[in-house]
Amino acid sequence: MAREFLEQKGYEVIEQNYKTKYSEIDLICQKLGELVFVEVRTKIGENFGTPEDTLTPKKLGKMRFGATSYAAFAKWQGPIKIDAICIVLTPTREISRLTHHQNIA
């Protein structure tokens, strides 16, 4: 869902579920000369908190580390940013809300 959303917004997905020993990045994209690292958080309903609540400082730190490591390994010279896509599903797995948060870390 997140990948399709980003592609419709003009992002080019270059990696999905990129894993290293220290972190995992859900989506790595390019758009307008930026390298964009995207964390995808999904929950069914919001009775016990929102997907945004799961974006803890520890998780964001791992994202920053993974993003800078990937950029260095790829010899990326342009700007980078970290985004999140938070998805809330209904009990029947329909999208209730999809929110794209930009520059979260």
LINPECOR-V204140 format. One line per field, one symbol per residue. ss: DSSP state (A for helix, B for strand, O for the rest). A space follows every 10 residues. Layout:
ss = ???
This chain:
ss = OAAAAAAAOO OBBBBBBBBO OOOBBBBBBB BOOBBBBBBB BBBBOOOOOO AAAAOOAAAA AAAAAAAAAA AAAOOOOOOB BBBBBBBBBO OOOOBBBBBB BOOOO
